[in-house]
Amino acid sequence: MLILECPYCGIHAEETELHAGGQAHIKRETVGADDAAFEAYLFTRANPRGVHLERWRHVNGCGKWFHAARSTTTLEVFGTYPAQTLTPPDDILAAITAKHPDWTFKGWQGAT
C-alpha cells in the first residue's frame, strides 16, 4: 500500500485517502496556445518506469494538492512537498539521486 505524508497537515495517509492528479511540473497551456500544444497538454503525459513526480490531493483530510516523488517500480516514496513549489526540495532530489544517480529533474516541461 502506498502511504504519503501530506506536507500541509502532516498526516501519513494511505492512498485510499488521497486522489492522484497525474504528472507534476508540466506546462499548463492556456489562452493563445495552438491546438497541438493544447492537445498535448490534455492527453499526453510521461509514464516512466522508475522515479516519477506526481500531483496528489488529500481528499479525506485538508483537501489540498501536493506533489510526491516516488518510484513507480518499487513504490518507494522519496518525499512530498507543496504543489506551489516549482522544483522538488534539495533533500528530495538528494534522496532520489542517491538511489538513481542517472536521474535528473527536467523542470517545467511539456507533456512529451
C-alpha positions as a Markdown table, in Angstrom:
| # | Residue | x | y | z |
|---|---|---|---|---|
| 1 | Met | 0.0 | 0.0 | 0.0 |
| 2 | Leu | 1.2 | 3.5 | -0.8 |
| 3 | Ile | 1.4 | 5.9 | 2.1 |
| 4 | Leu | 2.2 | 9.6 | 1.6 |
| 5 | Glu | 2.7 | 12.4 | 4.1 |
| 6 | Cys | 0.6 | 15.5 | 3.4 |
| 7 | Pro | 3.1 | 18.4 | 3.6 |
| 8 | Tyr | 0.3 | 20.7 | 4.8 |
| 9 | Cys | -1.3 | 18.8 | 7.7 |
| 10 | Gly | 1.5 | 16.3 | 8.4 |
| 11 | Ile | -0.8 | 13.3 | 8.3 |
| 12 | His | 0.5 | 10.0 | 6.8 |
| 13 | Ala | -2.3 | 9.0 | 4.6 |
| 14 | Glu | -3.0 | 5.7 | 2.7 |
| 15 | Glu | -3.7 | 6.1 | -1.0 |
| 16 | Thr | -7.4 | 5.5 | -0.3 |
| 17 | Glu | -7.5 | 8.8 | 1.5 |
| 18 | Leu | -5.9 | 10.6 | -1.4 |
| 19 | His | -6.7 | 11.3 | -5.1 |
| 20 | Ala | -4.0 | 11.0 | -7.8 |
| 21 | Gly | -3.8 | 14.0 | -10.1 |
| 22 | Gly | -1.3 | 12.9 | -12.6 |
| 23 | Gln | 2.2 | 14.1 | -13.6 |
| 24 | Ala | 3.6 | 17.1 | -11.7 |
| 25 | His | 5.6 | 20.0 | -13.1 |
| 26 | Ile | 4.0 | 20.1 | -16.6 |
| 27 | Lys | 3.5 | 23.3 | -18.6 |
| 28 | Arg | -0.2 | 24.1 | -18.5 |
| 29 | Glu | -1.4 | 25.5 | -21.8 |
| 30 | Thr | -3.8 | 28.4 | -21.7 |
| 31 | Val | -5.2 | 31.2 | -23.9 |
| 32 | Gly | -3.2 | 31.7 | -27.0 |
| 33 | Ala | -1.8 | 28.2 | -27.2 |
| 34 | Asp | -2.0 | 26.5 | -30.6 |
| 35 | Asp | -4.2 | 23.4 | -31.0 |
| 36 | Ala | -1.2 | 20.9 | -31.0 |
| 37 | Ala | 0.2 | 22.3 | -27.7 |
| 38 | Phe | -3.2 | 22.2 | -26.0 |
| 39 | Glu | -3.9 | 18.7 | -27.3 |
| 40 | Ala | -0.5 | 17.5 | -25.9 |
| 41 | Tyr | -1.3 | 19.2 | -22.6 |
| 42 | Leu | -4.7 | 17.4 | -22.3 |
| 43 | Phe | -3.8 | 13.9 | -23.5 |
| 44 | Thr | -0.1 | 13.2 | -23.4 |
| 45 | Arg | 1.7 | 12.5 | -20.1 |
| 46 | Ala | 5.0 | 10.9 | -19.2 |
| 47 | Asn | 4.6 | 7.5 | -17.7 |
| 48 | Pro | 8.1 | 6.5 | -16.8 |
| 49 | Arg | 9.3 | 3.3 | -15.2 |
| 50 | Gly | 11.2 | 4.5 | -12.1 |
| 51 | Val | 11.2 | 7.9 | -10.5 |
| 52 | His | 8.1 | 10.0 | -11.2 |
| 53 | Leu | 6.9 | 13.3 | -9.8 |
| 54 | Glu | 3.1 | 13.3 | -9.3 |
| 55 | Arg | 0.3 | 15.5 | -8.0 |
| 56 | Trp | -1.9 | 14.2 | -5.2 |
| 57 | Arg | -4.8 | 15.7 | -3.3 |
| 58 | His | -5.5 | 14.9 | 0.4 |
| 59 | Val | -9.2 | 14.3 | -0.2 |
| 60 | Asn | -10.1 | 12.9 | 3.2 |
| 61 | Gly | -8.1 | 15.4 | 5.1 |
| 62 | Cys | -7.1 | 19.1 | 4.5 |
| 63 | Gly | -8.2 | 18.9 | 0.8 |
| 64 | Lys | -5.0 | 20.5 | -0.5 |
| 65 | Trp | -3.0 | 19.5 | -3.5 |
| 66 | Phe | 0.7 | 18.5 | -3.1 |
| 67 | His | 3.5 | 16.8 | -5.1 |
| 68 | Ala | 5.1 | 13.5 | -4.4 |
| 69 | Ala | 8.3 | 11.9 | -5.7 |
| 70 | Arg | 8.2 | 8.2 | -5.8 |
| 71 | Ser | 9.4 | 5.2 | -7.8 |
| 72 | Thr | 6.7 | 3.6 | -9.9 |
| 73 | Thr | 8.5 | 0.2 | -9.8 |
| 74 | Thr | 9.1 | -0.1 | -6.1 |
| 75 | Leu | 6.5 | 2.3 | -4.7 |
| 76 | Glu | 9.4 | 3.9 | -2.6 |
| 77 | Val | 8.4 | 7.4 | -1.7 |
| 78 | Phe | 11.3 | 9.9 | -1.7 |
| 79 | Gly | 9.2 | 12.7 | -0.2 |
| 80 | Thr | 6.3 | 15.1 | -0.6 |
| 81 | Tyr | 6.2 | 18.9 | -1.0 |
| 82 | Pro | 3.6 | 21.7 | -1.6 |
| 83 | Ala | 2.1 | 22.0 | -5.0 |
| 84 | Gln | 3.1 | 25.6 | -5.3 |
| 85 | Thr | 6.8 | 24.6 | -5.3 |
| 86 | Leu | 8.4 | 24.9 | -8.7 |
| 87 | Thr | 11.1 | 22.3 | -8.0 |
| 88 | Pro | 11.4 | 19.5 | -5.6 |
| 89 | Pro | 13.3 | 20.4 | -2.4 |
| 90 | Asp | 17.0 | 19.7 | -2.3 |
| 91 | Asp | 16.6 | 16.9 | 0.3 |
| 92 | Ile | 14.2 | 15.0 | -2.0 |
| 93 | Leu | 16.5 | 15.5 | -5.0 |
| 94 | Ala | 19.4 | 14.2 | -3.0 |
| 95 | Ala | 17.4 | 11.1 | -1.9 |
| 96 | Ile | 16.5 | 10.4 | -5.5 |
| 97 | Thr | 20.0 | 10.8 | -6.9 |
| 98 | Ala | 21.4 | 8.7 | -4.1 |
| 99 | Lys | 19.4 | 5.7 | -5.3 |
| 100 | His | 19.2 | 6.7 | -9.0 |
| 101 | Pro | 22.4 | 8.6 | -10.0 |
| 102 | Asp | 21.3 | 8.9 | -13.6 |
| 103 | Trp | 18.0 | 10.7 | -12.8 |
| 104 | Thr | 17.8 | 14.4 | -13.3 |
| 105 | Phe | 14.9 | 16.9 | -12.7 |
| 106 | Lys | 13.9 | 18.4 | -16.0 |
| 107 | Gly | 12.0 | 21.3 | -14.6 |
| 108 | Trp | 8.7 | 22.6 | -16.0 |
| 109 | Gln | 8.2 | 20.5 | -19.1 |
| 110 | Gly | 5.7 | 19.9 | -21.8 |
| 111 | Ala | 3.8 | 16.6 | -21.8 |
| 112 | Thr | 6.2 | 15.0 | -24.3 |
